[in-house]
Amino acid sequence: MEHALRCAPDECVGLLIGGDEVESFVPLFNVHRCPRQGFALDSEEVARHLHRGVVGLYHSHPGQDPRPSPRDKIPEHWHYWIV
Protein backbone atom coordinates (compact mmCIF):
# COMPACT_ATOMS: atom_id res chain seq x y z
CA MET A 1 0.00 0.00 0.00
CA GLU A 2 2.87 2.36 0.81
CA HIS A 3 4.28 1.91 -2.70
CA ALA A 4 0.90 2.81 -4.25
CA LEU A 5 0.60 5.91 -2.08
CA ARG A 6 4.12 7.07 -3.01
CA CYS A 7 3.41 6.67 -6.73
CA ALA A 8 -0.08 8.24 -6.79
CA PRO A 9 -1.53 9.65 -8.94
CA ASP A 10 0.49 7.30 -11.19
CA GLU A 11 -0.04 3.55 -11.12
CA CYS A 12 2.56 1.62 -9.17
CA VAL A 13 3.84 -1.78 -10.25
CA GLY A 14 6.06 -4.39 -8.65
CA LEU A 15 6.96 -8.04 -8.40
CA LEU A 16 5.67 -10.59 -5.91
CA ILE A 17 8.41 -12.86 -4.58
CA GLY A 18 7.99 -16.27 -2.96
CA GLY A 19 7.24 -19.93 -3.51
CA ASP A 20 3.94 -21.45 -2.49
CA GLU A 21 3.06 -18.13 -0.85
CA VAL A 22 4.04 -14.54 -1.45
CA GLU A 23 6.85 -13.72 0.98
CA SER A 24 7.90 -10.25 -0.16
CA PHE A 25 7.60 -7.76 -2.97
CA VAL A 26 9.89 -5.61 -5.09
CA PRO A 27 8.63 -2.18 -6.16
CA LEU A 28 9.50 -1.41 -9.79
CA PHE A 29 9.59 1.75 -11.86
CA ASN A 30 6.53 2.19 -14.07
CA VAL A 31 7.85 2.92 -17.58
CA HIS A 32 4.43 3.30 -19.22
CA ARG A 33 4.29 6.32 -21.56
CA CYS A 34 1.31 7.55 -19.53
CA PRO A 35 1.69 6.03 -16.01
CA ARG A 36 -1.59 7.53 -14.83
CA GLN A 37 -3.42 5.29 -17.30
CA GLY A 38 -1.48 2.04 -17.10
CA PHE A 39 1.76 0.32 -16.28
CA ALA A 40 4.67 -1.15 -18.18
CA LEU A 41 7.72 -2.99 -16.95
CA ASP A 42 11.37 -2.45 -17.79
CA SER A 43 12.49 -5.93 -18.91
CA GLU A 44 16.05 -5.39 -17.66
CA GLU A 45 14.79 -4.37 -14.23
CA VAL A 46 12.54 -7.46 -14.09
CA ALA A 47 15.40 -9.73 -15.25
CA ARG A 48 17.54 -8.58 -12.31
CA HIS A 49 14.98 -10.10 -9.92
CA LEU A 50 14.03 -13.36 -11.66
CA HIS A 51 16.45 -15.39 -9.54
CA ARG A 52 14.47 -14.39 -6.43
CA GLY A 53 11.42 -16.53 -7.22
CA VAL A 54 9.00 -14.19 -8.96
CA VAL A 55 5.46 -15.54 -8.63
CA GLY A 56 3.52 -12.58 -9.98
CA LEU A 57 3.12 -8.86 -10.08
CA TYR A 58 0.93 -6.18 -8.57
CA HIS A 59 -0.19 -2.76 -9.66
CA SER A 60 -2.50 -0.04 -8.41
CA HIS A 61 -5.58 1.74 -9.77
CA PRO A 62 -5.34 5.20 -8.20
CA GLY A 63 -8.69 6.96 -8.04
CA GLN A 64 -10.62 3.88 -9.21
CA ASP A 65 -12.50 1.02 -7.62
CA PRO A 66 -10.20 -1.67 -6.17
CA ARG A 67 -11.38 -4.26 -8.69
CA PRO A 68 -9.67 -5.86 -11.67
CA SER A 69 -10.13 -3.82 -14.82
CA PRO A 70 -11.10 -5.48 -18.13
CA ARG A 71 -7.42 -5.31 -19.10
CA ASP A 72 -6.44 -7.01 -15.82
CA LYS A 73 -8.69 -9.95 -16.68
CA ILE A 74 -6.76 -10.83 -19.84
CA PRO A 75 -4.91 -14.12 -19.11
CA GLU A 76 -1.21 -13.64 -18.47
CA HIS A 77 1.62 -15.82 -17.24
CA TRP A 78 1.40 -14.59 -13.65
CA HIS A 79 0.01 -16.47 -10.67
CA TYR A 80 -1.28 -13.46 -8.71
CA TRP A 81 -2.91 -10.16 -9.58
CA ILE A 82 -3.41 -7.78 -6.69
CA VAL A 83 -5.16 -4.54 -7.52
Secondary structure, DSSP 4 states (H G I P E B T S, - for coil): -HHHHHHTTSPPEEEEEESSSEEEEEEE----SSTTT-----HHHHHTTGGGTEEEEEE--TTS-SS--TTTTS--S-SEEE-
